[in-house]
């Protein structure tokens, strides 16, 4: 729960940052809504909000808003009915972008646009670094955990669990659709995201960093204030980047 509270704090700041970009009273689709926290925030400020996510979402049991389940490909919304399509740290997980972006084009009204928040190379790099720090911490504490193993629990189980935790930071796993994480130093770059939007028929008309430093490893988590994270983003890079897109011509 502590990790979820930390994540919700970051997402709350992000949606507040994007609020001025939304036309008053717009009909908004949140694609991949998670707990629905951001959808609820928008609804409470007068927007007509529809939220969807996979039934298998990690946050399905933590929903704060009526999030509709969908099959991962067909968006259950009528044609030309959405003013703004919003997603937060979701597009990197989409395994069938051609189908999903085609659905975005189908449901978007004339004059509508998308606002998509996605991870950056800085997020990927510092996630590696903090993951390594956690692994070293696991190595250092493993002897203590073995000595203090709860009664009835095999020390071999404690040992293998500690080894797996220690190894996780040395083997960078992919966050998005990649099996490994190293390629995400490129695929999360501004150039790569802009190419991806263009490939699937969207033109980027505005983009900028979200201005918060954070990683995928909640090392210290809420122990670092948002004000400090904002300052750190100027030195270490923003954890996320926003792209405002409109339908355009797809690359062949």
N, C-alpha and C positions, 0 to 999 in steps of 0.2 A: 504493500500500500504506500509506503514511503516513496518508492520509485514513481508510482502513479501520481502522487501529489506533486513531486518534482516536475514530472512531465507536464502536468496540467498547468503549473505555474508558467512554464515556458510557452505553452500553446496559448494561454490567456494573453500574454504580452504580444504574441504574434498577431492574434486576431484584432487586438486593439490597434496595432500598428497599421493594419490593412483597412480598418473601418472607414477612413476618409475616402478610400477609393471606390466605395460601394454607393450606387445611386439610391437615394431614399426610397423605401418601399419596394425595392427590387425583389423579384422571385429568385432565390438562391438555391442551388443544389450543392450540398457538401458531399463530395465524392470521397468515400473512405472515411466516414465520420468518427470512427473509434467510439469513444464514450458518448459523443454527442455534445461535449462541453462547448465547443465553438459554435455549433448549430444553435444551442440554447441561448448563447450570448447574442447571436444575431437576431433570433426570434424576439428576445426581450427588448430589442431596440427597433422593432417595427418591421423587420424583414419577413417575407413569406418564405419559410425555409423548408426544404425537403432534404432529408439526410439518408444516405444509403451506405451499406457496408456488407461484407461477407458474413454469413452466419457463423463462420469459423474464426472470426476476428478474435484476437487475444483480449479485446475489451468488451466482448459481447455480454458478459455478466456484470459489467460496470457502467451500463448505459444510463445517462442522465436525461435523455431526450428520445422521443420515438423514432429510432433509427430503423429503416426498412432493410430487410435482408435482400440481397440480389445475388445472381449466379456468377458474378465475376466477368460478365460479357454483355448481357442485355440489360440496359438500364430501364427500369419499369416506370417510365415517364413519357408523356405524350410528346409528339413532334412540336418543335418551335414553341416551347413553353417556359424556357428558363432564361433569365436575364444574365445571371452570373454563375459560372461553374467554379467552385472553390475546392481546392484540395490542399492538405497540409501533410507533407512528408509521406506521400502515398505513391506517387507516380513511379518512383524507383522500384516499387514492388510489383508493378503491373507486368504480367508475363505475356499478354497479348495486346500490346499498345495499338496496333492497327485497328482492331475491333473496338477498343475502348474509345479512341479518338474519333472514330467514325460515329459512334454513339453520341459523343459530345457535339459533333457537327449537326446531328439529327435533332437534338433536343434544344439547341440554342436558338433564341429568337434573333431576328435581324437587329443589328446594333449591339448585341450582347458580347460578352467577353469572358475569358477565364482568368482566374488568379490562382497560380499554383506555387506553393512553397515547397522547395526541394533541398536536399542536403548538398553540401559543398565539398570540394577537396580538403578544405581546412577541417571540416567535421571528420572526414575519413582519416586524415593524418593524425589528428589529436585523439581520435578513438583508438587508433593503434597504440599511441603512446600511453594513454591512460589504462588501456587493457593490459599492456605490458607491466605497468606499475602494480595493477591488481594481482597479476600472476606472481610477481616477485613477493608481494605481501603474502600470498597464499603459501609460497614456499617457506617463508620465514615463520609462519604461524602453524605449519603442519605438525612439527614436533609437539607443540603445546596441545593441539587438537587430539593427537594420538594419546597423550598422557591423560587428558581430560575426557576421553571418550565416554559417553553416557553408559550407565550400567545396562547390560543386555545388548549393546551394539558392538558388533565385531570391529576390532581395530583395522582389519583388512578392508572393510567397507569404508571406514573413515579415511584410510590411506589412499584408496583408489579414487574416492571422491575428491580428495585434496589434490591428487596428481592431475585429474582432469581439469580442475579449476586452474591449477598452475600452468597447464599446457595451453589453455585457451588463448592467452595473450601472445603466445609465441607463434600461433598458427592463425593468421588473419583470415577470418571467414567473411564472406560477402554479406553485406547488409541488404542489398536489393536482390535482383535476380541472378547475380553472379555467384558462383560457388565460392570463389576466392575474393578477397577484398582489394588486392593491389590494383586491379583494373579500374576500381571505382575512383582512384585518384584522377583518372581521365573522364570516366563516364559521368561523374558528378561536377565536371567543370562547366563554366559558363558557355564555352564554345560547344561542348557536346550537347548540353541541354538545348541550346538554340537550334542546333542541327536536328535534334530529335523532333522538336516542335514543327520545324519546317518540313521534315520528312513526312509527317503525318497530317499535313495540311493546316498548320497554324502559323501565324506571323507574330513574332514577339514585338510588341510596340512599347514596352517599358520593362525594365528589370533593375533590381537593386538588392544589395545584401539586407538581411533582416536586422542586423546590428546587435546580435547576442552571441556570445561565445559559449558553446556547450559541446559535449561529446556524447557518443552512444554509450559510454560507460559512466554511470552517475557517481563518479568519484567526487566526494564532498557534497554533491547534489545541492540541496537547499542551503548548504553551509556557505555558498557563494551567492551574494546578493545579485539581483538583476542589474543594479547600478554598476557593480563591479564587472559583471558579464558584458555589459555594454562597453565599458572601457577596454576590457580584454579583447573584444572583437576588433578593435582598431589596431591592436598589436598582433594578435594571433589568428585573426580571420573570423568571419561570421559562420555560425553553424548551419545557417540556411540562407537561401536566396529566393527572391520572389520574381515570378515572370507573369506579366500581363499579356495575354494572347488573344488574337481574334482569328476567325476562320480566314484562310488564305488558300493559295494554290499549293497542293502537295508536290513534293519532289518526285520525279519519275524514278 
